């Protein structure tokens, strides 16, 4: 900043020097106030009133709190409104964190979470009629206008924030059991469903049909697939259970495609394993 050469005397002697020095100090202060203050991602989250519930969870979780201070990471932060709609009993904050800093343009089909067993978070891109694109993680939509915030923490590690409209829910065991199961495949899920936190639902009848028809292998298949699993109420009334054969079970599997309800294509029929010349079962 250029300081003018005109002098303003408050009196004789060195008064002019005093006034000039004061002008220079004020000018320097003005320049400093216009300089952007760099903040960490933790500060950014804590300063956002719409993320107060999520930040409270981070503060109460020592692992999440330490990761935010020390590690590179990506955070998927639900809004307060998302928490108000959430019907679950517990929020797993580490399932909302990945220890890789990933902006939107670099998100692949999955991103590994920091929760026990490192279960994946699934990414779905849905093209809109206007040509733009919505991005979902599991069943939660990323609010793009508030996302892709990229900052470094005090350790100099890159961190990325994406804000989402729903709470992410991993598969967990019942809190009343000591059973441990991390990131199961579909057949392990079916085998141990009684030990998993799936509310009051039971799938014993469908499991028996899978074993009776020797269809276990399709539930052990490697890759991303969608399995539609009927609960006990779906087997009522008789004789409905007797009508379930190998082809019916195949019709409950969408191969090579991970589908969540919110980003699911509404008018696009999806082929199931029961899709061949004489039988074509699709799901919409």
N, C-alpha and C positions, 0 to 999 in steps of 0.2 A: 504494500500500500504506500502511495506517495504522500509524504507529509509536506504541507505548504511551508514556504519560507517566511511567511509573515509572523512577526513577533508581537505578543501582547504583554505589555508591561503592567505588572501590578504595583510597581513602585521602582525605586532606584536600585542600583546595584545588580544583584543576581536574580531579581524577580522574574525577568523574562526567561531565564534558563529554567526556572521552576515550572512555569506554565507550559513551556515546550515539552519538558519531560512528562508532565501530566498528560498532555495530548498524545504523546507517543505510547504511554501506558494504556490509555483508553483505546487507542487504535489497535494495539496488540491484543487487548482483551476481546475486541470485536471480531478480529480474525479468528481467534481461538474458538469463540462461541459458534462460528459458522462451520467449523471442522466437524464432520460426522464422527460420532462416538461409536467405536466398534463394540458390539456386544457379543456375548456367547449365545449359543442356542438355548442353553439353560435360562439365561436372562430373558431371551425372547419369549420362551414358553411361560415363564413365571410372570411376565408383564402382560400377557394376553388374558383378560378376564374370562374369555370363553373357553379357556383350557385349564381353568382352576382345579376342576375335579381330577383331571388327568395328572396335573403337576403334583397334586396332593398325594396321589398314588406313587409317583416317582420318589417323592421325599420320604415316604414311609417304607420304601423298598431299598435296602442298602446296596444291592447289586445294581439295580437300575440307576440309582443316584451316583454310584461310583463310575458306571459306564458313561454317563452323561458328562462327567468331569474329566475322564481320562482317555476314552476310546473314540475311534471313528465309529460312526453309526448312522442308521436311518431310523427315524421315529415316525410311526403312524399314530397320530394323536386324535382321539375322538373328542368332539365338541361336548360341552356341558349338556346340550340338548340330546345328544346321542346317549349319554349316561341316564338321562331322565326317562328315555324310552326303554332302556335296557332292563330285561326281566330276570337276568341271571343273579345268582347269589354272590358271585365272586368275579372280580376282574383280574385277569392275569396280565400284569403290566409288561412282563418280559416277552410276551407274545406280540407286543406292539413295537418291539425293538429288534433291529438287525444290526450286526456289528460290521456291516459294509455300508459305506456312504454311497447311496444310489439315488441320483436325481430321476425325475420322471422319464426322461428320454432314454435312460439306461435300464429301466425295469424290464426284466424278461418275463417268462411265464410263472416263475416262482422266485421267492426271496427267502432265505433261511432266517428263522427267528432265533432269538436268544433264550427261548424257553427250554426247559429240561428236555433233552432228546433232540433239540433243534428242529422241531417240526416246521414244514414250509408254510409260508403264506402264499396263496395263489393269486396271480394277477390276471385279470380279464380286461381286454380292451374292446369296447363296444362302439361301433361306428354309428353316428347319429345322422338323421336325414339331411341336416345342413352341412354335412361333411366334416364336422368336428368329431371329437372322440372323448368318450367317458372312460375313465380308468377305475377299476374296482380292485380292491384287495379283499379276498374272500367275498363277503356279502356287503362290504362297505365301499361306498363311492368316495373317491378322492376329490376333495373340493379344490379344484385346480387353481382358482384365483387366490387361494391362501396357502398354496403348497409350493414345493420346490425351493423352500428357504434354505440357503446354504451358508453356513457359518463355521468357524473353527472354535474349538474350546480353548481353555487356557493352556492345554498341553500342545496346541497347534494341530490337533486332529480335525479333519474335515467331518462335518456332521450335516445331515439333511433332515428337514421336517416336512412331512405331508400331513395335512389335516383331513380327517375322514368323518363320515356322517353316521357311523355305527361302531359299536364296540366289537372287537375281534374276539372270537371264542374258540380256544383250542379244545381238543378232546382231552378230558382229564378223568382220573379215577374217582370213585366215590370217596369223599373225605372220611367216611366211616371204615374204610378198608385199608389194610396195609399192603395190598396188591400193588405191584409196580408194572407199568407198561408204557413205553415211550414210542411215539410215532408208529403205531401199528399199521399193518396192511389190512385190507378189508376182511380177510378171513380171521385174523387175530381179533379184530373188532367184533366179529360175529361170535367167535368162540368165547370171548370174555366180556360180553355185553353186560352181564349182571354186575360186574365190578366197575363198570364205567358210568360216568355221570351223564346219563341220557334221560334225566327226569324219571318218570315212572314207567317209561316204555319198556316192553319186553319183546324179544324177537325169537323166542325159543322155537316156535312152530316153523318159521322159515328156515332156521338153522337145521332143523331135523330134515326138512325137504332137501336142502343142499347136500347133506350127507347121504341121504337115501338115494338121490339121483347121481351121486358121485360128481358133483359139480364144484368141488373145493378148489380145483386148479384155477378157475377163472377169477376167483377171489384172491388168489395169491399172485396174479400176473403183475409183472413189473411195469411201471409206467403210470400215467395219469388217466384214470377212468372214473366214471360215475356209477354208483351202485344205488339202486332204489330198493330199499329194504322195508317190506311191510311189517308193521307191528302186530301184536296179537289180535287186535280188533279187526284187522284186515282179513282174518281167517274165519270170520263169522258172517252169516250162519252156515251150518252144514247145508249142502255137501261141498262148499267152496274149497276146503282143504284138499279134497280128493281130486280136484281139477288141476292142481299144480303139478306139472311135469317138467321135464328138462327144458322144453321150449318156453314155457312160461317163465322159468328162472332166467333163461337167456334174454327174455324180453324185459327184464329188470336191470340190464347192464348196458350202459352207453360206453363203448370202448374208445380209448384214445382221446377222451374229451372230458375235462373237469368242468362241471356245470354248477354254478351257484344260482339261487333263485332270483336275486335282484338283477344281475346282468344277463340272465338267461334270454336267448332269442325267442320272443313270444310266438312268432309266426313261422319259425323255421323248424320243420320236423327233423328230429335227430334220430339217426339209425341206431338200433340196438343190436345185440348179438343175434337176435332172432330176425335176421334180415337176409333172406335167400330167395331162390326162384319161386318156391311154393308158399312162402310165408314172409311177409314184410311187416315187421312191427316197428313203429316209430313212436317217439315221445315228443309232445309239444307242451 
